Amino acid sequence: AREDSQDPYAIVNASVTWRSPDENYSVRVFGTNLTGQEYYAAMNASSNFGARYASWGMPRQVGIEVRRDF
């Protein structure tokens, strides 16, 4: 049924990592779902109650990760 489907979509993720010359430190800048695409991550229906339910996919997220290796 149309209610149990969604149109095709694409999710754009990206990251860039810098490592120190001695490779003890790294910094990563990242982004997920950069276009802000709205989509269902899961869809289901209950035939007992005639109900449909869905959960949304993750929204756009950006961040910085700083790492120290020992």
SULSULFEN-V479582 format. One record per residue. N is the residue number from 1. PHI is phi in radians with two decimals (NA if undefined). Layout:
BEGIN
((N,PHI) (N,PHI))
END
This chain:
BEGIN
((1,NA) (2,-1.02) (3,-1.18) (4,-1.78) (5,-2.46) (6,-2.52) (7,-1.19) (8,-1.03) (9,-2.62) (10,-2.26) (11,-1.96) (12,-1.88) (13,-2.11) (14,-2.69) (15,-2.69) (16,-2.32) (17,-2.13) (18,-1.95) (19,-2.06) (20,-1.18) (21,-0.96) (22,-1.49) (23,1.06) (24,-1.55) (25,-2.20) (26,-2.58) (27,-2.28) (28,-2.16) (29,-1.90) (30,-2.45) (31,-2.57) (32,-2.16) (33,0.86) (34,-1.07) (35,-1.51) (36,1.21) (37,-1.08) (38,-1.66) (39,-2.72) (40,-1.53) (41,-1.48) (42,-2.65) (43,-2.38) (44,-2.70) (45,-2.43) (46,-1.99) (47,-1.26) (48,-1.17) (49,-1.94) (50,1.20) (51,-1.89) (52,-2.06) (53,-2.55) (54,-2.62) (55,-2.14) (56,-1.29) (57,-1.28) (58,-1.16) (59,-1.33) (60,-1.03) (61,-2.41) (62,-2.32) (63,-2.91) (64,-2.26) (65,-2.09) (66,-1.99) (67,-2.30) (68,-2.19) (69,-1.68) (70,-1.89))
END
